[in-house]
Amino acid sequence: MNAPPLTRPASQCLDDHVCLRVRRQLASGRRRTYSDELLDFAITWRHWHGPSAEDIFVTFGLTRRAYYSRLSQVLDGPAASDLCSTMKANLLQYR
């Protein structure tokens, strides 16, 4: 079985696992940033309707509002360029 390509149109999302596998492969060769931490945290919590205010504060020292404001900025930037538009929308739906 062939692995999916590392690049695809940003609007195409076959499923979460493809999106996340591409993200891990691209990130494996570079240094992690604060933006990566925000994205990975949001991705981890997506199946539980997003993180609680307490989890956000303990992890980042931010209010829920500040966290989603920063996450929104990160999703519009280069750190999230490997995520499809469906995944980006899903990460913001619980703010």
N, C-alpha and C positions, 0 to 999 in steps of 0.2 A: 504494500500500500504506500502510495506517495504522500509525503507530508505536504500540507497546504503551503502555497507561496507566502513569503514574508511580506509581500505588499499586495494590496487590493484597494479598490475604490473605497473611500471612507464611508460611503453610505451603505455598502454591502456588509451584512453581518449574517453569516450562516448560522452561527450559534455562539453563545457566550464562550465556549471552550476554545473555539478558533481564535477569537479576539484576544483572549487571555494568553493563549500559547504564543501567539505572535508577540505580545507585549513582553513576556518572559524571555523569549529568544533575543529580542532586540535589546533588552535591558541587561542581559547577562554579561555583555562586554563593556559596560560603562558604569561610571560611578553613580550611585543613587543620590537623588536630590530631595529637597523638601516637597517639591511637586510630586515626585514619585511616591513619597510616603502618603500624601493626601489621597492620591488616586488609588493606591493599593488598599488603603483603609476603607475608602468608599466601595471599592470592588468587593472586599471581604464581607462587608455588611449588607450588600445589596439584596440578598435573599431574605433578610430579616427586616425589611422595610427601613433600612438605613440605621445608622448608629444612634444610640440614645444620647441625650445631652451630657449625661455623666461620662459615657465612654469617650465622647469628643473632648470633654474638658480634661479628663485624665490623660489622654493620649497627646493632645496638642495644646492644652491650656487655653482653649478658645471656647467662646459661647457657640451655641448651635448656629446662630445667625452669622457670626464671623466665619465659622468653618464653611458653611455653604457659600458664602460670598467668595472665599478663597478658592474653594473647589470649582466654582463657576469660572473664575479667572483661569485656573489651571486647565480646565476642559477646553477653553478657547485657545490655549497656547500650544507650543511645540511638544510639551511633555505628554500630551494626550493624542498626538497625531496618529498613533498606532491603534487607537480605539475607533470603532465604527460609530456612526451617528446614533444608532439605536442604543448602544451601551452608554454613550454620553448622556442621552436623554434619561435613561433608566437611573443613572447615578444621581440625577438632580430631582427626581420626582417626589422624594420624601421630605424636601426642605420645608 
